[in-house]
Amino acid sequence: MNPLTPSDGASGFPGAPWAFRRAIARGEELKIPTWGMGDAVISLVGAIGLSLIVSLALMSQKIDPENGWGLIVAFSSPWLLLAGWPIIATIFKGNGPKLDLGLIAPRRHLRLGFAAGIGSLAAASLIALIVTRFIGPVSTTAGDIGVNQTGLVLVIFVLLALFGAPIVEEIAFRGLLYGALAKAHINEYLVVGITAIVFALFHFEPKRFVILFAIGMILGEVRRRTGSTSAAMVTHVVNNAPAAIYILVTALRN
C-alpha cells in the first residue's frame, strides 16, 4: 500500500476525510486502503447467507428463530459479517476501522447526527402516512416480532434494536459500502443514493421500501456532510428510539 503524506490531505481516500486530516496533522503514518467493493459484497451478501444458515440450523433443532433466545441468536448472528468483515478488512487492508470507516468525529458532527435523527423521524412519519393511504397499514418485522417477547429476551432485543442494529448497519452501509464507492471516485451524491437503495433493499420489507430509502438518504447525507460514520450512527439510534420504546411498552402491557 502507498503511504499518505500531508500533501495528499484526504485525497488518497475520500471516504473519511476528517479522520484522515486529523491523523495526518498528528503525524501518523497512514496508508491508502486497498479494501473495496469486493469486501462490501462479502459483508452484505455474507450476512444474508449467514442469516439463512443460522435460521435453518435453529429450526433443525426445533428452536424458533422468531421467539425467545432463538430470536436473539438469529437477529444478531449476521452481524458477525455485517460489521465483522468491515472491521477485519480495514485492519488488514487499511488503517483500521476508526480511521477508514470514520468512527471518530468532533462533537459538532455528533450534534448534527442527532438533529438529523429528529428530521429522519419526521420525514419517515410523513412518508408512512402517505404510504398507508395507498397500501394500508405498514409495520416493521422487528416490531411485530419484538412485541411478543418477554423478560430478559425482550430487554436484550430492544437494546439490540436501539443500539446494536444502528451501529452494525452503519459500519456496513455508511462505513464500508460508502467508503468503497467513494474510493471508486463515484459522485458523492450518487454514493448517498446507492447506499440508501441498498440499505432499503437489505431489510427485505417491500412495503417499507420508500420509508427506508428516505431514512437511508438522510443517513447518507449525514455521512457525506461530516465524513463520519459515527455521526450517522447517532442519527440511526435516534431514528430507532421510538420504535424500540414502542416494542418495550407494548410487550410489557401484553
Secondary structure by P-SEA (a helix, b strand, c coil): ccccccccccccccccaaaaaaaaaaccccccccccaaaaaaaaaaaaaaaaaaaaaaaaacccccccaaaaaaaccccccccaaaaaaaacccccccccccccccaaaaaaaaaaaaaaaaaaaaaaaaaaacccbbbbaaaaaaaacccaaaaaaaaaaacaaaaaaaaccccaaaaaaaaacccaaaaaaaaaaaaaaaaccccaaaaaaaaaaaaaaaaaacccaaaaaaaaaaaaaaaaaaaaaaaaac
